C-alpha cells in the first residue's frame, strides 16, 4: 500500500479532499483539481470504505484503489499527455476512478481506455462511471473499459499519448512501451519488494528514457489467477 500522506482528520467530502491535496502541494495544476472535483471518489470506493481518506482501499479480488495522493500525483505527471483529443490507457483500471478522470481530461474528442482482468470489477466500474461526471464520455464512446490482461495493454486503440499502470510490474512490459506514442509518457510502478514509480518518456524519434519519480508500494501486476489466489 502507498504511504498515507496524512492519517488523521480525513476529509469527508470530495471537494475537501482535493483542497487538502492542493494544500500539501500534491496538486499544483488547476485542471487536475477541477477534474478530481468533478469525479467524486466516493462513487468508486466500495461501501464500508473511506473514500476521502488518504489511503489505498480494498476493492475485492486482492486489489486496491490507490490513495488519493497517488492518483493526484499520476494525473500531474501525465497532464501534458492528457490534453483534449489525446488518447489515454489505464492499466488495471479497478473501479474506474482514474479512467474517468482521464476521460474528462482528454474530452469527447479523445479516448480514455481502461483494461482490467477481473470481469466483475469491469462491470462495477462501468456502473460507477455511469453515476459520475464522466458518464457522457461513457455514453458517447470516448470512454471504454475492457476485460483484458493489462500487461498486454489494449493494442486496438494504440498508440497512446498517456499510459498509467496501477499495479507494480517486475519490469516494464514491452507491449506497453510499444503502444506508447512518440512524444507520449507512461507512469508505472516497477519492482517486487522495493518499488519505484517510473516515468517512461518516448521521444519523437522513438527512443525511450526512464527515470524514477518516488518510492511506492502497489499490489503486483500479475495474472488473474495469481491475483485471485494471492495470500
Buried (B, 14 or more C-beta within 10 A) or exposed (E): BBBBBBEEEBBEEBEEBBBBBBEEEBBEBEBBBBBBBBBBBBBBBBEEBEBBBBBBBBBEBBBBBBBBBBBBBBBBBBBEBBBEEBBBBBBBBBBBBBBBBBBBBBBBEBBBBBBBBBEEBBEBBBEBBEEBBBBEBBEEEBBBBBBBBBBBBBEEBBBBBBBBBBBBBEEBBEBBBEBBBEBBBBBBBBBEEEBBBBBBBBEEEEEEEBEEBBEBBBBBBBEBEEBEEEE
